[in-house]
Amino acid sequence: MKIGYCRTSTLEQVAGLEAQQEALKAIGCEKIWSEQVSSVAIRMALKDAIGFCREDDVLVVTKLDRLARSVRHLGEIVEELDQRKVGLRILDLGLDTSTATGKLMLNVLGSVAQFERETMLERQREGIAKAKAEGKYKGRKPTARMRTQEVLDHLAQGHGKRETAQRLGLSERSVYRIISEQMAHKVAEKQC
């Protein structure tokens, strides 16, 4: 039996998810699991799809990056599938792990994909460092700090920290940070 798995990283990628589902149906997947979560999140649909697989079944994905986040993760998935005597097929690569060549190619391509990701992240860090050195990179705008007075006013009215965070649409951490900064500011003023 062919079992399909598809994933997109965000809820906005509906067309991408539908395209994966259509491709999996077209090659004869009888059961398809779908989810819209990042690769680093817990992926329950992937666990369920693998758990559903029986001996001689084939787990099918459209692309390697829809399945695994790293070579190590890919290895874990392939190992679990091997233990269950389940094959893996990756459509865009024409790869099938039921053959020795397919297993070799999967490991090589997984390594290349991880290398590309690490290289991209390294270039991103270098670009940010260069922009900071040139004074062009300011980072994310501190939106919660811009609402310091609003937070303090809300707390002064007797509302709790959690309620303040919820009502103002901020994280509790931001509310605590604002309180902490205000206390530090008052201590510094007293010392002057």
PAPAKOL-696092 format. One line per 5 residues: number of its first residue (from 1); their letters; for each residue x negated, y negated, z of N, C-alpha, C, O. Coordinates in nm, 4 decimals. Atoms other than C-alpha are relative to their C-alpha. Layout:
BEGIN
NUM = a = X:Y:Z:X:Y:Z:X:Y:Z:X:Y:Z  ...
***
This chain:
BEGIN
1 = mkigy = -0.0835:0.1175:0.0000:0.0000:0.0000:0.0000:-0.0885:-0.1244:0.0000:-0.1900:-0.1279:0.0695  0.0720:0.1276:0.0017:-0.1236:-0.3525:-0.0778:0.0680:-0.0955:0.0977:0.1883:-0.1207:0.0902  -0.0502:0.0935:-0.1007:-0.0857:-0.5930:0.2116:-0.0690:-0.1341:-0.0235:-0.1918:-0.1407:-0.0282  0.0548:0.1309:0.0288:-0.1315:-0.9642:0.1447:-0.0124:-0.0867:0.1235:0.0656:-0.0754:0.2181  0.0177:0.1001:-0.1058:-0.2619:-1.2382:0.3711:-0.0358:-0.1311:-0.0667:-0.1262:-0.1366:-0.1501
6 = crtst = 0.0338:0.1322:0.0527:-0.2600:-1.6081:0.2886:0.0046:-0.1017:0.1124:0.0761:-0.0858:0.2113  0.0128:0.1008:-0.1048:-0.3483:-1.9172:0.4870:-0.0355:-0.1340:-0.0619:-0.1101:-0.1417:-0.1595  0.0463:0.1361:0.0274:-0.3754:-2.2923:0.4564:-0.0340:-0.0623:0.1344:0.0139:-0.0174:0.2386  0.0465:0.0622:-0.1238:-0.5383:-2.5199:0.7116:0.1008:-0.0949:0.0613:0.1038:-0.1127:0.1830  -0.0936:0.0984:-0.0524:-0.2605:-2.7749:0.7411:0.1410:0.0266:-0.0511:0.1610:0.0968:-0.1502
11 = leqva = -0.1394:-0.0158:0.0376:0.1155:-2.7894:0.7215:0.0319:-0.0719:-0.1305:0.1285:-0.0374:-0.1986  -0.0241:0.0761:0.1221:0.0895:-3.0386:0.4333:-0.0339:0.0798:-0.1264:0.0075:0.0415:-0.2358  0.0451:-0.0760:0.1156:-0.0632:-2.7743:0.2044:0.1016:0.1077:-0.0406:0.0657:0.2239:-0.0594  -0.1074:-0.0937:0.0332:0.2707:-2.6124:0.1175:-0.0216:0.0613:-0.1377:-0.0055:0.1821:-0.1553  0.0197:-0.0504:0.1364:0.1928:-2.5834:-0.2546:-0.1120:0.1038:-0.0038:-0.1016:0.2033:-0.0756
16 = gleaq = 0.1105:-0.0953:-0.0045:-0.1360:-2.4062:-0.1778:0.0421:0.1332:0.0575:-0.0011:0.2384:0.0105  -0.0486:-0.1232:-0.0619:0.0388:-2.1540:0.0433:0.0925:0.0742:-0.0961:0.0841:0.1963:-0.1095  -0.0923:-0.0620:0.0959:0.3109:-2.0916:-0.2149:-0.0758:0.0625:-0.1168:-0.0391:0.1701:-0.1640  0.0804:-0.0543:0.1101:0.0491:-2.0417:-0.4885:-0.0663:0.1310:0.0409:-0.0712:0.2258:-0.0376  0.0611:-0.1238:-0.0493:-0.1297:-1.7815:-0.2743:0.1043:0.1114:0.0080:0.0778:0.2248:-0.0318
21 = qealk = -0.1059:-0.1008:-0.0123:0.1984:-1.6018:-0.2027:0.0397:0.0549:-0.1365:0.0595:0.1754:-0.1515  -0.0360:-0.0433:0.1354:0.2857:-1.5911:-0.5740:-0.1075:0.0913:-0.0585:-0.0755:0.1923:-0.1212  0.1105:-0.0821:0.0516:-0.0594:-1.4524:-0.6641:0.0010:0.1384:0.0644:-0.0240:0.2387:-0.0024  -0.0032:-0.1283:-0.0706:-0.0264:-1.1808:-0.3998:0.1182:0.0857:-0.0456:0.1058:0.2072:-0.0604  -0.1170:-0.0733:0.0508:0.3231:-1.0863:-0.5181:-0.0277:0.0540:-0.1405:0.0114:0.1658:-0.1738
26 = aigce = 0.0262:-0.0371:0.1392:0.2011:-1.0761:-0.8800:-0.0861:0.1249:-0.0124:-0.0725:0.1993:-0.1096  0.0845:-0.1198:0.0094:-0.0580:-0.8066:-0.8049:0.0592:0.1178:0.0769:-0.0032:0.2232:0.0885  -0.0706:-0.1129:-0.0590:0.1932:-0.5950:-0.6166:-0.0068:0.0153:0.1503:0.0157:0.1252:0.2010  -0.0022:-0.0104:-0.1466:0.1585:-0.6751:-0.2462:0.1439:0.0192:0.0458:0.2330:-0.0585:0.0114  -0.1345:-0.0326:-0.0464:0.4571:-0.5191:-0.0766:0.0367:-0.0774:0.1264:0.1545:-0.1017:0.1528
31 = kiwse = -0.0208:0.0739:-0.1248:0.4152:-0.7083:0.2511:-0.1032:-0.1127:0.0016:-0.2206:-0.0897:-0.0278  0.0910:0.1157:-0.0003:0.2643:-1.0584:0.2873:0.0153:-0.0765:0.1312:0.1265:-0.1099:0.1721  0.0026:0.0830:-0.1195:0.1644:-1.2451:0.6029:-0.0560:-0.1355:-0.0391:-0.1550:-0.1438:-0.1118  0.0425:0.1366:0.0300:0.1290:-1.6235:0.5820:-0.0100:-0.0796:0.1284:0.0644:-0.0563:0.2236  0.0065:0.0925:-0.1132:0.0188:-1.8906:0.8252:-0.0675:-0.1291:-0.0420:-0.1422:-0.1338:-0.1398
36 = qvssv = 0.0571:0.1312:0.0265:-0.0780:-2.2549:0.8326:-0.0725:-0.0460:0.1251:-0.0180:-0.1202:0.2069  0.0849:0.0348:-0.1141:-0.3595:-2.2903:1.0852:-0.1427:-0.0163:-0.0488:-0.1800:0.0368:-0.1534  0.1406:0.0155:0.0382:-0.7225:-2.3959:1.0744:-0.0736:0.1320:0.0179:-0.0264:0.2220:0.0873  0.0746:-0.1253:-0.0059:-0.9857:-2.1287:1.0352:-0.0520:0.0302:0.1397:-0.0776:0.1461:0.1724  0.0530:-0.0234:-0.1341:-1.1067:-2.1779:1.3920:0.1087:0.0292:0.1025:0.0784:0.0709:0.2143
41 = airma = -0.1113:-0.0277:-0.0918:-0.7613:-2.1423:1.5501:0.0260:0.1507:0.0072:-0.0219:0.2273:-0.0765  -0.0418:-0.1401:-0.0107:-0.6188:-1.8116:1.6668:0.0985:0.0260:-0.1135:0.1976:-0.0453:-0.1293  -0.0827:-0.0287:0.1173:-0.4664:-1.6550:1.3587:0.0782:0.1285:0.0233:0.0311:0.2385:-0.0058  -0.0842:-0.1144:-0.0349:-0.1859:-1.4286:1.4690:0.0462:0.0769:-0.1236:0.0552:0.1996:-0.1194  -0.0460:-0.0697:0.1206:-0.0644:-1.3515:1.1155:-0.1099:0.0918:-0.0536:-0.0810:0.2017:-0.1008
46 = lkdai = 0.1107:-0.0857:0.0443:-0.4105:-1.2182:1.0247:-0.0096:0.1231:0.0887:-0.0256:0.2348:0.0394  0.0032:-0.1145:-0.0926:-0.4134:-1.0011:1.3365:0.1145:0.0966:-0.0296:0.0961:0.2183:-0.0317  -0.1165:-0.0840:0.0290:-0.0639:-0.8771:1.2550:-0.0171:0.0764:-0.1315:0.0176:0.1942:-0.1403  0.0201:-0.0647:0.1305:-0.1545:-0.8034:0.8913:-0.0981:0.1156:0.0131:-0.0739:0.2244:-0.0391  0.0996:-0.1068:-0.0188:-0.4630:-0.6044:0.9928:0.0601:0.1127:0.0833:0.0377:0.2305:0.0554
51 = gfcre = -0.0647:-0.1004:-0.0852:-0.2616:-0.4287:1.2640:0.1012:0.0848:-0.0760:0.1229:0.2010:-0.0417  -0.0994:-0.0715:0.0803:0.0006:-0.3290:1.0055:-0.0653:0.0997:-0.0955:-0.0031:0.1990:-0.1333  0.0699:-0.0840:0.0982:-0.2586:-0.1708:0.7729:-0.0191:0.1430:0.0522:-0.0503:0.1654:0.1691  0.0222:-0.1420:-0.0295:-0.2804:0.2078:0.7652:-0.1083:0.0528:-0.0937:-0.1480:-0.0145:-0.1888  0.1048:-0.0619:0.0807:-0.5399:0.4420:0.6185:0.0372:-0.0037:-0.1485:0.1507:0.0248:-0.1867
56 = ddvlv = -0.0112:0.0110:0.1458:-0.5895:0.3918:0.2422:0.0771:-0.1234:-0.0483:0.0951:-0.1409:-0.1688  -0.0597:0.1265:0.0413:-0.4067:0.0563:0.2449:-0.1105:-0.0955:-0.0448:-0.2286:-0.0700:-0.0213  0.0952:0.1027:0.0431:-0.5739:-0.2506:0.0931:0.0525:-0.1356:0.0456:0.1653:-0.1732:0.0135  -0.0335:0.1367:-0.0381:-0.5703:-0.5964:0.2519:-0.0472:-0.0903:-0.1131:-0.1630:-0.0834:-0.1545  0.0307:0.0843:0.1161:-0.5588:-0.8554:-0.0272:0.0100:-0.1470:0.0391:0.1079:-0.1894:0.1004
61 = vtkld = -0.0007:0.1455:-0.0181:-0.6508:-1.2253:-0.0063:-0.0364:-0.0635:-0.1335:-0.1010:-0.0008:-0.2175  0.0299:0.0672:0.1268:-0.6754:-1.4800:-0.2857:-0.1428:-0.0522:-0.0040:-0.2074:-0.0485:-0.1087  0.1354:0.0568:-0.0066:-1.0033:-1.6377:-0.1694:-0.0663:0.0405:0.1305:0.0009:0.0645:0.2309  0.0776:-0.0388:-0.1177:-1.2789:-1.5511:0.0764:0.0193:-0.0987:0.1146:0.0307:-0.0574:0.2300  -0.0124:0.0992:-0.1067:-1.2434:-1.8804:0.2672:0.1374:-0.0002:0.0665:0.1536:-0.0602:0.1728
66 = rlars = -0.1314:-0.0139:-0.0625:-0.8761:-1.8015:0.3367:-0.0027:0.1074:0.1072:0.0848:0.1118:0.1937  0.0083:-0.1136:-0.0909:-0.9893:-1.4922:0.5292:-0.0930:-0.0256:0.1183:-0.0519:-0.0108:0.2334  0.1014:0.0069:-0.1054:-1.3082:-1.5628:0.7259:-0.0632:-0.1382:0.0073:-0.0739:-0.2089:-0.0928  0.0611:0.1312:-0.0201:-1.4745:-1.8694:0.8753:-0.1527:0.0036:-0.0038:-0.2168:-0.1010:-0.0142  0.1456:-0.0135:0.0020:-1.8313:-1.7329:0.8780:-0.0363:0.1427:-0.0418:0.0498:0.2303:-0.0499
71 = vrhlg = 0.0466:-0.1344:0.0358:-2.0423:-1.4346:0.7743:0.0252:0.0955:0.1160:0.0657:0.2101:0.0961  -0.0216:-0.0847:-0.1179:-2.0195:-1.3026:1.1282:0.1474:0.0404:0.0108:0.1792:0.1571:0.0337  -0.1434:-0.0286:-0.0081:-1.6394:-1.3316:1.1303:0.0418:0.0959:-0.1112:0.1203:0.1880:-0.0888  -0.0290:-0.0891:0.1121:-1.6217:-1.1692:0.7878:-0.0448:0.1420:0.0332:0.0273:0.2384:0.0075  0.0509:-0.1317:-0.0388:-1.8368:-0.8835:0.9169:0.0901:0.0698:0.0992:0.1122:0.1906:0.0899
76 = eivee = -0.0912:-0.0570:-0.1003:-1.6024:-0.8337:1.2131:0.1277:0.0516:-0.0658:0.1770:0.1594:-0.0324  -0.1233:-0.0396:0.0687:-1.2985:-0.8211:0.9844:-0.0245:0.1257:-0.0832:0.0536:0.2207:-0.0784  0.0320:-0.1158:0.0856:-1.4642:-0.5802:0.7395:-0.0234:0.1242:0.0855:0.0192:0.2339:0.0494  0.0249:-0.1138:-0.0894:-1.5806:-0.3599:1.0281:0.1313:0.0576:0.0525:0.1493:0.1794:0.0561  -0.1296:-0.0477:-0.0496:-1.2283:-0.3424:1.1708:0.0773:0.0712:-0.1106:0.1398:0.1745:-0.0867
81 = ldqrk = -0.0687:-0.0638:0.1125:-1.0866:-0.2630:0.8268:-0.0635:0.1359:-0.0312:0.0074:0.2328:-0.0584  0.0698:-0.1269:0.0246:-1.3536:0.0067:0.7750:0.0399:0.1057:0.1024:0.0627:0.2212:0.0668  -0.0394:-0.0941:-0.1052:-1.2660:0.1677:1.1087:0.1401:0.0544:-0.0250:0.1693:0.1697:0.0066  -0.1371:-0.0423:0.0300:-0.9039:0.1820:0.9975:0.0098:0.0680:-0.1367:0.1167:0.1140:-0.1768  0.0068:-0.0556:0.1359:-1.0155:0.3112:0.6533:0.0918:-0.0767:-0.0950:0.1672:-0.0196:-0.1739
86 = vglri = -0.0790:0.0922:0.0809:-0.8556:0.0072:0.4895:-0.0963:-0.0779:-0.0883:-0.2010:-0.1232:-0.0421  0.0821:0.0760:0.0922:-0.9985:-0.1623:0.1820:0.0301:-0.1486:0.0077:0.1292:-0.1902:0.0678  -0.0191:0.1452:0.0065:-1.0359:-0.5356:0.1216:-0.0190:-0.0420:-0.1450:-0.1150:-0.0015:-0.2105  0.0089:0.0492:0.1371:-0.9727:-0.7071:-0.2089:0.0125:-0.1516:0.0021:0.1039:-0.2066:0.0635  -0.0012:0.1457:0.0087:-1.0526:-1.0721:-0.2838:0.0199:-0.0349:-0.1461:-0.0681:-0.0120:-0.2291
91 = ldlgl = -0.0416:0.0176:0.1391:-0.8748:-1.1802:-0.5998:-0.0906:-0.0912:-0.0821:-0.1319:-0.0529:-0.1915  0.0745:0.0929:0.0840:-1.0721:-1.4845:-0.7161:-0.1434:0.0457:-0.0275:-0.2087:-0.0052:-0.1185  0.1346:-0.0534:0.0217:-1.3983:-1.2904:-0.6872:0.0022:0.1335:-0.0740:-0.1019:0.1847:-0.1153  -0.0102:-0.1317:0.0618:-1.2665:-0.9701:-0.8390:-0.0723:0.1048:0.0824:-0.1302:0.1988:0.0279  0.0775:-0.0831:-0.0913:-1.4129:-0.7982:-0.5352:0.0886:0.1017:0.0709:0.1994:0.0705:0.1144
96 = dtsta = -0.0734:-0.1074:-0.0661:-1.3022:-0.4674:-0.3876:-0.0994:0.0797:0.0839:-0.1941:0.1369:0.0299  0.0969:-0.0660:-0.0890:-1.4778:-0.3173:-0.0834:0.0112:0.1516:0.0021:-0.0569:0.2180:0.0802  -0.0071:-0.1463:0.0047:-1.3750:0.0349:-0.1706:-0.1194:0.0583:-0.0755:-0.1381:0.1799:-0.0792  0.1213:-0.0448:0.0695:-1.6970:0.0492:-0.3763:-0.1234:-0.0545:0.0716:-0.1155:-0.1562:0.1405  0.1250:0.0450:-0.0622:-2.0584:0.0167:-0.2587:-0.0415:-0.1363:-0.0545:-0.0881:-0.2221:0.0204
101 = tgklm = 0.0341:0.1286:0.0620:-2.1170:-0.2676:-0.5059:0.0883:-0.1105:0.0563:0.0411:-0.2214:0.0813  -0.0928:0.0976:-0.0570:-1.8101:-0.4461:-0.3729:-0.0411:-0.0427:0.1395:-0.0331:-0.1608:0.1732  0.0454:0.0319:-0.1359:-1.9407:-0.4252:-0.0154:-0.1250:-0.0869:-0.0036:-0.1361:-0.1831:0.0724  0.1227:0.0788:0.0131:-2.2821:-0.5575:-0.1196:0.0331:-0.1429:-0.0427:-0.0158:-0.2388:0.0169  -0.0361:0.1325:0.0510:-2.1306:-0.8468:-0.3157:0.0729:-0.0823:0.1055:0.0527:-0.2034:0.1144
106 = lnvlg = -0.0733:0.0706:-0.1048:-1.9015:-0.9361:-0.0269:-0.0975:-0.0603:0.1011:-0.0822:-0.1758:0.1406  0.0986:0.0514:-0.0959:-2.1972:-0.9706:0.2117:-0.0822:-0.1134:-0.0593:-0.1087:-0.2126:0.0086  0.0782:0.1054:0.0657:-2.3982:-1.1761:-0.0385:0.0829:-0.1275:-0.0113:0.0360:-0.2358:0.0239  -0.0853:0.1175:0.0179:-2.1074:-1.4085:-0.1165:0.0379:-0.0634:0.1334:0.0478:-0.1858:0.1424  -0.0274:0.0537:-0.1336:-2.0211:-1.4459:0.2527:-0.1163:-0.0816:0.0515:-0.0965:-0.1868:0.1123
111 = svaqf = 0.1195:0.0730:-0.0421:-2.3797:-1.5526:0.3225:-0.0126:-0.1320:-0.0750:-0.0467:-0.2343:-0.0157  0.0068:0.1218:0.0806:-2.3718:-1.8044:0.0371:0.1047:-0.1007:0.0478:0.0747:-0.2196:0.0590  -0.1068:0.0890:-0.0467:-2.0402:-1.9491:0.1595:-0.0373:-0.0652:0.1329:-0.0136:-0.1844:0.1524  0.0408:0.0556:-0.1287:-2.1763:-1.9922:0.5122:-0.1130:-0.0998:-0.0197:-0.1140:-0.2048:0.0445  0.1098:0.0915:0.0290:-2.4949:-2.1526:0.3752:0.0536:-0.1325:-0.0534:0.0087:-0.2390:-0.0110
116 = eretm = -0.0585:0.1215:0.0564:-2.2870:-2.4010:0.1724:0.0675:-0.0834:0.1075:0.0527:-0.2056:0.1091  -0.0688:0.0730:-0.1072:-2.0778:-2.4941:0.4758:-0.1002:-0.0676:0.0923:-0.0836:-0.1845:0.1269  0.1005:0.0562:-0.0892:-2.3826:-2.5453:0.6976:-0.0751:-0.1147:-0.0669:-0.1076:-0.2140:-0.0018  0.0667:0.1063:0.0749:-2.5520:-2.7530:0.4268:0.0889:-0.1243:-0.0067:0.0409:-0.2363:0.0105  -0.0942:0.1116:0.0058:-2.2407:-2.9691:0.3896:0.0066:-0.0724:0.1341:0.0063:-0.1954:0.1377
121 = lerqr = -0.0056:0.0612:-0.1324:-2.2226:-3.0279:0.7664:-0.1295:-0.0747:0.0318:-0.1267:-0.1805:0.0946  0.1288:0.0659:-0.0210:-2.5938:-3.1135:0.7759:-0.0058:-0.1328:-0.0762:-0.0503:-0.2339:-0.0219  -0.0031:0.1249:0.0784:-2.5515:-3.3707:0.4955:0.0934:-0.1018:0.0635:0.0645:-0.2215:0.0637  -0.0946:0.0898:-0.0660:-2.2520:-3.5154:0.6786:-0.0652:-0.0655:0.1216:-0.0524:-0.1864:0.1412  0.0681:0.0552:-0.1182:-2.4555:-3.5566:1.0004:-0.1070:-0.1001:-0.0403:-0.1221:-0.2045:0.0232
126 = egiak = 0.1035:0.0920:0.0478:-2.7412:-3.7167:0.8055:0.0616:-0.1310:-0.0488:0.0083:-0.2388:-0.0225  -0.0678:0.1200:0.0496:-2.4994:-3.9581:0.6362:0.0507:-0.0877:0.1133:0.0411:-0.2102:0.1067  -0.0484:0.0761:-0.1158:-2.3465:-4.0596:0.9686:-0.1165:-0.0664:0.0712:-0.1067:-0.1827:0.1103  0.1179:0.0575:-0.0666:-2.6920:-4.1107:1.1242:-0.0540:-0.1190:-0.0790:-0.0906:-0.2207:-0.0201  0.0482:0.1094:0.0845:-2.7994:-4.3273:0.8285:0.0931:-0.1211:0.0106:0.0472:-0.2345:0.0239
131 = akaeg = -0.0980:0.1090:-0.0099:-2.4786:-4.5326:0.8430:-0.0086:-0.0690:0.1358:0.0040:-0.1912:0.1440  0.0155:0.0593:-0.1332:-2.5243:-4.5834:1.2190:-0.1251:-0.0866:0.0064:-0.1231:-0.1964:0.0620  0.1266:0.0754:0.0002:-2.8854:-4.6945:1.1673:0.0143:-0.1318:-0.0764:-0.0487:-0.2313:-0.0405  -0.0220:0.1208:0.0797:-2.7679:-4.9481:0.9076:0.1110:-0.0870:0.0574:0.1412:-0.1933:0.0032  -0.1068:0.0767:-0.0631:-2.4890:-5.0668:1.1384:0.1316:0.0045:-0.0751:0.2186:-0.0794:-0.0521
136 = kykgr = -0.1217:-0.0111:0.0804:-2.2196:-4.9547:0.8937:0.1012:0.0973:0.0582:0.2182:0.0956:0.0201  -0.0883:-0.1026:-0.0559:-2.0740:-4.6708:1.0991:0.0370:-0.0399:0.1416:-0.0493:-0.0578:0.2276  -0.0465:0.0408:-0.1329:-1.8640:-4.7648:1.3956:0.0690:0.1136:0.0736:0.0984:0.1016:0.1925  -0.0716:-0.1099:-0.0619:-1.6973:-4.4315:1.4618:0.1494:-0.0246:-0.0026:0.1975:-0.1197:-0.0642  -0.1455:0.0125:-0.0036:-1.3314:-4.3830:1.5292:0.0387:-0.1178:0.0878:-0.0219:-0.1409:0.1925
141 = kptar = -0.0484:0.1151:-0.0744:-1.1441:-4.6897:1.6487:0.0586:0.0470:0.1333:0.1413:0.1382:0.1346  -0.0497:-0.0433:-0.1318:-1.0769:-4.6599:2.0264:0.1433:-0.0478:0.0249:0.1657:-0.1446:0.0976  -0.1399:0.0445:-0.0053:-0.6991:-4.6843:1.9966:0.0568:-0.0017:0.1419:0.1339:-0.0919:0.1747  -0.0539:-0.0041:-0.1358:-0.6230:-4.5876:2.3575:-0.0516:-0.1188:0.0811:0.0240:-0.1789:0.1574  0.0574:0.1117:-0.0756:-0.8585:-4.8522:2.4987:0.0653:-0.1326:-0.0380:0.0705:-0.2254:0.0427
146 = mrtqe = -0.0664:0.1220:0.0437:-0.6779:-5.1150:2.2956:0.1327:-0.0187:0.0744:0.1899:-0.1277:0.0744  -0.1280:0.0047:-0.0715:-0.3699:-5.0327:2.5038:-0.0204:0.0010:0.1518:0.0699:0.0377:0.2270  0.0339:-0.0029:-0.1425:-0.5431:-5.0692:2.8420:0.1025:-0.0756:0.0845:0.1504:-0.0237:0.1853  -0.0926:0.0801:-0.0806:-0.3147:-5.3462:2.9665:0.1369:0.0653:0.0084:0.2009:0.0628:0.1135  -0.1290:-0.0686:0.0044:-0.0036:-5.1540:2.8604:0.0005:0.1185:0.0983:0.0987:0.1411:0.1690
151 = vldhl = 0.0128:-0.1142:-0.0918:-0.1260:-4.8471:3.0534:0.0009:-0.0487:0.1443:0.0717:0.0070:0.2282  0.0083:0.0520:-0.1362:-0.2115:-5.0513:3.3633:0.1346:-0.0554:0.0473:0.1731:-0.0361:0.1626  -0.1323:0.0525:-0.0346:0.1268:-5.2281:3.3553:0.0961:0.1136:0.0320:0.1727:0.1054:0.1279  -0.0894:-0.1145:-0.0200:0.3084:-4.8954:3.3281:-0.0292:0.0678:0.1335:0.0625:0.1050:0.2067  0.0384:-0.0617:-0.1275:0.1126:-4.7503:3.6199:0.0403:-0.0890:0.1172:0.0831:-0.0389:0.2211
156 = aqghg = -0.0355:0.0948:-0.1058:0.1753:-5.0652:3.8269:0.1499:0.0041:0.0305:0.1910:-0.0309:0.1411  -0.1446:-0.0120:-0.0201:0.5496:-5.0078:3.7834:0.0355:0.1268:0.0773:0.1529:0.1543:0.1021  -0.0235:-0.1186:-0.0815:0.5070:-4.6858:3.9800:0.0108:0.1302:-0.0770:0.0418:0.2342:-0.0188  -0.0052:-0.1237:0.0790:0.4982:-4.4361:3.6951:-0.1295:0.0784:0.0197:-0.2361:0.0198:0.0383  0.1169:-0.0856:-0.0152:0.2617:-4.1409:3.7259:-0.0858:0.0009:-0.1259:-0.0451:-0.0482:-0.2312
161 = kreta = 0.0948:-0.0044:0.1125:-0.0368:-4.0796:3.5004:0.0533:0.0845:-0.1163:0.0432:0.0452:-0.2325  -0.0525:-0.0883:0.1041:0.1253:-3.7916:3.3129:0.1179:-0.0656:-0.0721:0.1257:-0.0633:-0.1949  -0.1161:0.0669:0.0598:0.4504:-3.9822:3.2585:-0.0446:-0.1178:-0.0869:0.0096:-0.1397:-0.1952  0.0524:0.1132:0.0770:0.2545:-4.2886:3.1426:-0.0553:0.0483:-0.1327:-0.0283:-0.0104:-0.2375  0.0585:-0.0550:0.1233:0.0644:-4.0796:2.8916:0.1101:0.0417:-0.0968:0.1039:0.0096:-0.2155
166 = qrlgl = -0.1082:-0.0477:0.0860:0.3823:-3.9196:2.7581:0.0816:-0.1150:-0.0585:0.1123:-0.1155:-0.1777  -0.0825:0.1117:0.0475:0.5809:-4.2427:2.7355:-0.0729:-0.0880:-0.1017:-0.0113:-0.1430:-0.1930  0.0769:0.0870:0.0892:0.2999:-4.4301:2.5614:-0.0611:0.0765:-0.1171:-0.1249:0.0169:-0.2040  0.0526:-0.0801:0.1101:0.2056:-4.1424:2.3318:-0.1509:0.0129:0.0022:-0.2155:0.0173:-0.1025  0.1447:-0.0147:-0.0171:-0.1460:-4.1088:2.4716:-0.0284:0.1338:0.0675:0.0615:0.1984:0.1213
171 = sersv = 0.0371:-0.1207:-0.0738:-0.3362:-3.8148:2.6090:-0.0213:-0.0371:0.1465:-0.0541:-0.1514:0.1783  0.0266:0.0251:-0.1427:-0.3655:-3.7809:2.9857:-0.1453:-0.0381:0.0197:-0.1777:-0.1219:0.1039  0.1426:0.0302:-0.0098:-0.7403:-3.7876:2.9376:-0.0259:-0.1486:-0.0259:-0.1078:-0.2105:0.0421  0.0168:0.1425:0.0312:-0.7130:-4.1356:2.7818:0.0453:-0.0867:0.1164:-0.0202:-0.1856:0.1492  -0.0497:0.0757:-0.1150:-0.5060:-4.2616:3.0762:-0.1020:0.0058:0.1137:-0.1317:-0.0970:0.1744
176 = yriis = 0.1008:-0.0133:-0.1054:-0.7621:-4.1255:3.3247:-0.1268:-0.0797:-0.0344:-0.1878:-0.1407:0.0534  0.1186:0.0749:0.0427:-1.0464:-4.2792:3.1201:0.0207:-0.1505:0.0218:-0.0695:-0.2199:0.0687  -0.0306:0.1422:-0.0192:-0.8764:-4.6211:3.1268:-0.0058:-0.0356:0.1478:-0.0623:-0.1386:0.1846  0.0017:0.0240:-0.1448:-0.8258:-4.5965:3.5046:-0.1433:-0.0016:0.0507:-0.1816:-0.0898:0.1276  0.1391:-0.0109:-0.0427:-1.1868:-4.4901:3.5554:-0.0806:-0.1228:-0.0423:-0.1594:-0.1758:0.0360
181 = eqmah = 0.0721:0.1179:0.0494:-1.3195:-4.7755:3.3406:0.0400:-0.1253:0.0762:-0.0441:-0.2104:0.1050  -0.0476:0.1161:-0.0758:-1.1042:-5.0283:3.5253:-0.0597:-0.0005:0.1410:-0.0981:-0.1057:0.1922  0.0589:-0.0093:-0.1337:-1.2305:-4.9011:3.8624:-0.1480:-0.0361:-0.0047:-0.1972:-0.1082:0.0821  0.1423:0.0320:0.0145:-1.5911:-4.9200:3.7434:-0.0194:-0.1491:-0.0241:-0.1141:-0.2085:0.0276  0.0059:0.1431:0.0295:-1.5278:-5.2728:3.6120:0.0200:-0.0816:0.1282:-0.0500:-0.1805:0.1501
186 = kvaek = -0.0268:0.0696:-0.1252:-1.3849:-5.3826:3.9511:-0.1190:0.0118:0.0954:-0.1546:-0.0848:0.1628  0.1162:-0.0212:-0.0860:-1.6809:-5.2321:4.1381:-0.1148:-0.0904:-0.0460:-0.1827:-0.1515:0.0364  0.1062:0.0838:0.0553:-1.9232:-5.4146:3.9058:0.0250:-0.1477:0.0310:-0.0691:-0.2218:0.0594  -0.0350:0.1394:-0.0305:-1.7369:-5.7448:3.9619:-0.0289:-0.0339:0.1464:-0.0756:-0.1436:0.1770  0.0234:0.0219:-0.1419:-1.7609:-5.7047:4.3415:-0.1487:-0.0125:0.0310:-0.1885:-0.0861:0.1213
191 = qc = 0.1433:-0.0003:-0.0236:-2.1344:-5.6442:4.3202:-0.0655:-0.1297:-0.0486:-0.1750:-0.1651:-0.0047  0.0577:0.1239:0.0553:-2.1894:-5.9683:4.1251:0.0136:-0.1150:0.0910:-0.0300:-0.2253:0.0580
***
